[in-house]
Each structure stands twice: as C-alpha cells, then as structure tokens.
C-alpha cells in the first residue's frame, strides 16, 4: 500500500539523528516575538502580503460571502468530503519510494521511474538547477545527472518538493498569485526547518518535510472557496476578508488531517497538530518548535516590506537560529 511505502521512506532510518553542539539556550519564543511583533501580527502581515484588500467601495458584501464560507466550513468538517477534496499523491510515488529504500537500486533505476511521469521529470530538472539545490550553478541538463549529483539525501528533498509543488501552487481566478506565493513560503519554511533541525537533534529531512506540508490546509481552503465564489456574480471584487478568516480558523487542522490521511510519520503529524493552537511554544515537541520558529521567520521574510528594518535578522538572532539562514532564504526565493 502507498501508506506503507510512505512510512518506510519518510520514517526514521534507524540511524541516530545528528547531535547538536552544546550552545547557549536561545531566549524563549514569546520574548523574541514581542520585541518584533506578536505571532498574530506577524501572521496578519503575512496574509496582507499574500492577498491585497478589495478596493474601497468595491468589496463583496459579507452577506454575499457568508453562504460560500458556511458551505466550505461545513464540507471540510466532514471526513467524506475532506477525503474527496484533499490532494492526492502521484501514482508513481510507490515505486519511487521502494527504490529509494533499496540499497541495491542504481541511478538508472531512479531515472527510469522518474521518466514515467513527465511532469515529475521536468520538476526534478527545474529544482535541481535552482539556486537552492544547485548553489554552484553547474547546469544539470538531464535526469540521470540530477540523480547522480543530488545523491539519495538530495534526491529525497528534490522529489518531495517536486511532488508538493503542483499541490500547493494551484491557480484560481481570484488572487492569481496566491498559489505561487504560498508555494514559495512553503519551500522557504521547509528549508528553514531543515537548517534549524540539527540544533534540536531532529532528522533534517523529517523537519524539511514538515515545513513543506504545513500549508497544505491553506491551499485546500483556498481552492474550495474559489469553487464556491465562482457562483457569485460580482465575486471579482473579493478581498482577503473573503478568504483569510476561514483559513486562520481551520487550515492548521486540515494540514494535520491531510498528513494523517497520507500516513506521514507520527513526529510530522504531531508537529502539525501542535500548530492548531499554540499556547506556549516551550511546551511544543522538538519538531513542533522547529516548525513554529521556521514558519514565523519565513512569514516575516515573505512580508519584509511590512516590518521594520532588520526585523528578520533580529528575530533569528533572538532565537539563536543558524547563521546564514536569512541568506539561504534569499537564495531559495530567487528562482523557485
């Protein structure tokens, strides 16, 4: 079953996670964010960067929006409906995961499987040539070279991104750049999780995948609302108020439920569940804290122009995050 392959690939390899060097304990999350802005303000500014407000005097009335909001809220609360609208993983993934866990598998095996899905093959090449995965900028012009160059570890991250990109980067007549912006944020969050992970003795790939998955609930809410709003005659004038409140209410819960449906490792599911209502960051699991920090940092990064100068650097410094994180986020944003 696909779920078994997912567990085998994404589960712990059996090797102990890398040990973090002994460091001074970073200041707590609450203290760090209050100097910059509260988490709620950071997230509000992030949504402002994703979706502009409707022009003054042109917004669709709340009464017109309400039926669509109620329909989507009710629909996504039903397991049967969620199973129908939740994203599905490509059919090629089971064979690919089996090969990645097979020590005897060769680069030729990987190439043959990837070539069965033209979209996946193109995505692997595109990502393998990006500044994030190819910082030396040596051109990768075929899948075989990409597989050899990336190695198993790099291939896992590239393939995860290649699988998730079309799921998150969906297009809609409303806020046409929303899917693109959300995808960039998801990939930036995944990278931040990966870089922060060793400091908490968490497997970097597990942290990376957690960051990659954390916004799948947002795009699910967005897509379903787009379908409902298509029935409203004057919906071209929709502003962010037609989307954001419901996303804030239920998207974290949906991300957790979808990860459960995909039978992701327990550490990933738990980290996603913990984001539903963070009361005290200090009580989060290691993976949950990594995601919490990475998400807020990359939300600031996505809305830099809405924050005071040096806010991002100050937040990273207050939390004791890895040097070079801000530069890494800049590279991943340039060509993904």
N, C-alpha and C positions, 0 to 999 in steps of 0.2 A: 504493500500500500504506500501511497505517497507520504502519508504521515510517518511511516517507519523510516523512509529514506530521509525525510526532513530531520527526524530525531537523530539519525546516525550522522548526517552531515553537520548539522548545526549544534549537536550536543558536544559535551566536553570530550576531548580526545583521549583523556586519561593521563596526559602529562600535566604536572603541576603548573599553575599559572606563574608568569614571571614575578619574581619577588621585587617589591618596590624598595628603593633605598630609603633608609631612615631619614625622615625630613621633619622640619618643624611643622606642627599641625596647623593647617590653614585656619583662618578665622571662620567662624560659623557663617552659614549661608545667609541668615537673616541680617547679621551685621553688615555683610558685604553688600547686600542689595539695598539696604536703607540708605547708604551713602550715595548710591546711584539713583535708584528708584525702586519702588516696591515691585515684586514679581507681577502684580496685577497691572501696574503701569507699563512695565516692560512688554507684557503680552498685548496690552491695548495698543501700544505704539507699533508693535509688530503687525497687528491686524490693520492698522492705519496704512502701513507700507504695502500690504497685500491688496487692499481694496480701498479705492477712494470713496469719499462720501458722495451721495447723489447731489447734483446741482441744486442750489437753493430754489425752492418753489416747484421743483420737478420730481420730488420723491413720490414713489407709490405709497398710498396711504397704508397705515397699519392694518386697517380693516380689510384691505385687499390682500395683504400678505398673510394674514392670520390663517386662512384655510390651508394654504400651502405648508406653513410651518407646522400646523397641527397634524396634517396628513403625514408628513415626513417623520415627525416625532413619534407618532403612534406606530407607523410602519416599521421604523428601525428598532422599536422596543419589542417587536415580535420576532422570535428566533427564526420562524419560517421565512419571514420577509428578509431578515438580515442575511440568511443563507442564500437567498436569491440575488440580492444586490451587492453583496460583498465581493471584492475582487477574487479572481481565481488565478492560480499559478499555471504557467505554461506546461503543456503535456510533456515536453522534452525533459523537464527537470528530473524525474525519477532516474532515468538512465545516467544523466549527468552526475547526479549525486552519488550513485553507485560507483561510477568511475573515479570520482574524487576520493572515495574512501578505499579504493583498491590500490594497494601499494605496487601492484604489477601493471597498472594502467600506464600507457605511454602517452606522450603528447599527441601522437597520431589518433589515439582513441578519443581524446578530448576534442580534437579538431573535427573528427567525423561526426560526433554527436552535435556539436555546436552548428556545423554546417546544415544540419537537418532543419534548423529554424533560421531562415534568412534574417529575420528581424533581430534575433539574438546575436547572430554572427556580426551584423552591422553594428549593433550596440557595443559588443565586445571590442571591436576595432576602434570605434569612436572613443570609448572610455580609455582604452589602452594608449591612445595618442593624446589624451588630455594632460594638462599640466599637473594635475593631482596624481595620476597614476604613472606619468612619464616625465618626471621633472627634468631629466637630461635632454628632453625633446629630440630623441633619436627616433625618426619615423618608423612606425610599425605598419607595414602595408599588407599583411596577411594574417590570418588567424593562427597559423602554425607558429609564426614568430611571436605573436602575442602570448600564446600559451607558454612557450619556452622562456620568454622574457619575464613574465609575471611570476612563474612558479605556482605551486599549489596555493600558498597563502594569498598571493596577489590575485590569483585566478578566482578564489572564493569571493574576495571583495568586489572584483570587477563584475563577476556573474551576478552577485546579489544586487548590485546597482543596476545592471542591465535588465534584470527581471523586474525590479521595482519601478524603474523609470516610467514605463508606459502605464503602470497602475496609478502612479501619483500625478504624472504630467498630463492629465486629461484636459481636453479643451471644451469650452462651453461658450455660448453666445454672450453670456454675462461675464464681465471681468475676464477678458480673454487671456490675460497674463497670469491669472491666479495659479493655474496648474504648473506653469513654468517656475514661478516664484516659489511655490510650495516645494517643488522638486529640488530647487537649489538649496532651500533651507534644510530639507530632509538630508541631503547629501552632506551639507556642511555640518549638521548635527551628528551624523554618523562619523565623520572624520574627527570631530571634537571628542566624541565618546571614545573612539579608538585611541586617541592620543592621551586622554585622561586615564584610561583603564589601568595601565601598569601601576599607577600611584595607589590604586585600590586593590591590587592583586586580582584583577578580573581579566579573563581571557579577552584580548583586544578585539578579536573577530566577533565574539558574542556581544561586546559593547557596541561595536560598529553596526551590527545587525539591529540591535535595539534602537539605535538612533535612526536607522533607515526606516524602521517600521512605525515610529511613534506618531506620525501624522497621517497614517492610512485612514484613520477615522475622520479626519477633517475632509479629505477628498471624497469620502463616501457621502458625508452630509452635503457637501457642495454639489455633487453630481445629482443626488436625489432632489435637492431643492431646485436645481436648474430644470429638471424634468417637470416639476410642478409649476414653476413660474412661467414655463412656456405656454401655459394655458391662460395666462393673464394678458389682456390686450396691450396694456401700457407698461409691461414689465421691463422695457428697455431703460426705464428711469430708475430701476432698482439701485439702492445704495447698499453700503456694507451692513446697515442695520437689518437688512432682509436676510442676511446670512450669518453674521457673527454671533448673535446671542445663542442660536441653536448649536453652532459649532462649539462654543465655550461650554455649553451645558452637557453635551453628550459625546463629543468626538473622542475624548480620552477613554471613556467607557467602550466606545466602538473599537478603538485601536486594540484594546485589551481583548475584546471578544473575537476580533478577527485573528489576532495572534493565536488565541486558543483554538479557533477553528482550523488554523493551519498547523496546529500541534507543534508550535515553537517550544524551545526548551523552557523549563519552569523559571529559570532565572530571568529570561526575557519577559515572559508573561507577568511575573511578579513585579518587575520594574515598571512595566506599562500600567499595571493595576494601581501601583502606588502613586502614579501621577494624577489619578482621578480627583483626589482631594488631599493635597499636601498640607498638613498642619504643622509639621515640624521636620525640616529637612534632615536634622540629625538622627531621626528615627528610621530613615529610609535604608533599604538594603544597599550594599556597595554598588550594584548595578543601577538601582533606582536613583542613588545620589549622583552617579555619573551622568545619567540621562537628565536629571533635574538641572545640574550645572551646565551641561552642554547645550540643552535647549534654551535656557535663558541667555547664555553667552551668544548663541547664534541668532536668537531673536533680536538682541541688541545689534549684532553685526548686520542683520538684514535691514534694520531701520536706523542705521548710524546717523543719518541726517536729522533724525528726530530726537537725538540725545545730545547732551553737552559734549564738547570735545574731550577726547581721551577716555570716555566712559568705558569703552570696551577694554582698553588696556588696564584701567583701574580695577574693573571687576575681575579680570583674570589674575591680576596681582593680589587682590584681596583674598581670593580663593586659593592662591598658590598653584595655579594651573601651569601646565608645561610652557617653558619659554618657546617662542616660535609659533604658538597656537594661532595668534592673530595673522601672522604671515601665511600660515598654512590655509587658513580660511580665505585669505585673499587669492591664493592660487586656485583653490577649488572653485571659486566663483567666476573665474575668468572665461572658462570655455566649456563648462558642463551644461 
